[in-house]
Structures are given as C-alpha cells and as structure tokens.
Amino acid sequence: MALTVKEQTTYWGIATAIFLVTLWYLGNVILPFVLGGAIAYCLDPVADRLERLGLSRTMSVVLITLVALLIFVLMILLIIPTLIAQTGQLINTAPELFRQLQSWLTEKFPDVMDEGSPIRRQLIAIGDMISSRGGELLNGVLTSALSLINVLVLVIVVPVVTFYLLLDWDRMVAQIDALLPRDHAPTLRHLASEIDRTLASFIRGQGLVCLILGTYYAVALMLVGLNFGLVIGAVAGLVTFIPYVGALVGGSLAIGLALFQFWGDWPWIVLVYAIFQAGQFVEGNILTPKLVGSSVGLHPVWLLFALSLFGALFGFVGLLVAVPVAAMIGVLARFGIGQYRASLLYKGREVAADTIEAPHGDPD
C-alpha cells in the first residue's frame, strides 16, 4: 500500500531533522569529510575530462592528486609564510597608521579635531585598542585556526578523503539514484540536476573568479610597491563571491594604505585605484559572464544571510556548507513557487470562473 503525501512528508521531515541534529552535534568532527567532499565535487569534472581523454578513473585521480599536492606544497613554501608575516606586520603597523590619520585630520580640519572633539577621542580609543589588542587578535586567530584545522587534518585526512570520494564519485551518485523513491525519482532527478547546475556555476565558477582576481590584486599591488599588498589581494579575492564587496573592501584598504604610503605622489595612488577598477571591469564583463553565468539565482543578501545563520549555528563547518545549502534552498524555493503557481491554490478563482462560463460559451 502506497504511503500518503502526509506520511511521506512526515518521514522525510524526521530524516531531515535527524540529519541537522547530527550535523549540530558532530560539528568540527566532520570537517575533514566536508572539505574532502567539497574538493571532490569540484574536481570531478576534471577527472571526467581525463577519462574522456583515455585515462582510467584511477590514473585520472592519481594525476589530479599529484598536481594538487604540488600546488599545496608550493603554497606552503612560498605564499602562506609571506601572507602570515604581512598580516602580523599590518596589525603591528595599524596603531601608527591611526596616529598618522589623526595628525592628518588635525592638520587639515583643526576645528573638528580639537582637544574635546568626539572624533578625536574616538580615534585615540581605537588606536589604543588596536595597539593593546592587535597582537592578541593575531595570536587568537592563528590559535583558533590551528585548533580548528590542524596540520594532521590538512596534510593527511583531507587528501585521503578527497582521493577516495573522487575515485568512487560516479559509483556513489549511481547508488544514491538507485535509492530514490520510485514515485518521485523523476522530480528528484530534475531538482538534483538544477542544484548541480547552480552549484557548478557558482562554486566552481565563482571559486575560479575569486582565485583569479585574488591573484591579480595581490600581484598588481605588490608590483606597485604597496605595503601588505598580498594580504589585501587575498582579502579582496576571498570576498569577491559577494558582488562588489570584494572590490569595495579591498579597494578601501588598498587606497587607504596608499594614501599614507604615497601621500603627495598622486600617480601611484591613482594607479592603485586603477588596479581595482580594472579588476571590476574584467570581473563584470569577462570572468563572471564566462565562468559563472547569469542564471545562478543567488542574491547577495541571501548569501550573507546564509553565511551568518550557518556560521552562528554550526561554526566553521556551517560557513563551508552555507553557500551550497543556500543554492539548494534557492532551487527548492523556485520549484515550490512554480508548483504553487500551477496549483488551484494560486489559480483557484480563475479555474472556477472558467468552469462556470464554459457551458455558456460557443461550443465551437
């Protein structure tokens, strides 16, 4: 005997609740598996392409793993130490930058920056706070990062999980498909394909956009001689997935530092501004249309809400799953709206009016 819609909804609701509670309690324990699954999902098209070129699945995964490990080692040796060093220098230099800002404001706007001015008192308070707590902030960030993603997880567990998931990815997808409820399998496959299209467009495409722009900003700012250019480029690239925010945050930091470093040498300041303007032009007209597309359907406000909500509920793991879950919910919401628009609940009066008027109409 077939289950009613109410019974099916009850069972699937219970299963969803159990999954969320499990995610809540496991927390950081499942972090390497979440990271491994995300990396395997992003690399699966590469493995499929290598298979079409004639390599076996095993050889394709081994080749991808070797290249990824090479890139990771190069990052550890060349980029990450410089990034950490520049971040520490930026935090240590911040009090001096605030003092320079205070002196500049006092010189240019003496009436605003007199002894009893609220702006002056606030700037002094901010400078003192940064001076006293900047080192604590850096140490806290590094300690939290190391406790959350320790060296063992990064070097051993995540690559191993990624390797095996990538090796068996197509088999796992086939097994999940075989477990779908037969009555709803076509609809679930359609939704899964829409979710995959959205995730592929946004995560793979936008991730590549973030990587390209972050590299461009970092290299360009370092070439013009801007202090902490690598940090600013990394920050700008990291938040580029939120439209305009990456350029706004990175541009504000870069131009602010350029004003202190190149004050009076205006061509260099204009050049820093032009770097971010060029990045915005390339992103909006070339990278995003080609790599992401225009049909992803993830609004920036929805992304920020998802990041805030899942980060608060599940910590770092929540931040990792926020964008994929937001994409899935967006697909399901659009499907639900489509079903609603096709239902009698939405078109009830129109259908009823047509039913009443039909007997009086022209039979032809």
Protein Blocks (a to p, Z undefined) as FASTA:
>chain_A
ZZdfklmmmmmmmmmmmmmmmmmmnmmmmmmmmmmmmmmmmmmmmmmmmmmnopafklmm
mmmmmmmmmmmmmmmmmmmmmmmmmmmmmmmmmmmmmmmmmmmmmmmmmmlmgmklmklm
mmmmmmmmmmmmmmmmmmmmmmmmmmmmgfklmmmmmmmmmmmmmmmmmmmmmmmmmmpc
fklmmmmmmmmmmmmmmmmmmmmmmmmmmmmmmmmmmmmmmmnopahklmmmmmmmmmmm
pghklmmmmmmmmmmmmmmmmgoilmlmmmmmmmmmmmmmmmmmmmmmmmnopmlopafk
lmmmmmmmmmmmnommlmmmmmmmmmmmmmmmmmmmmmmmmpmklmmmmmmmmmmmmmmm
cfZZ
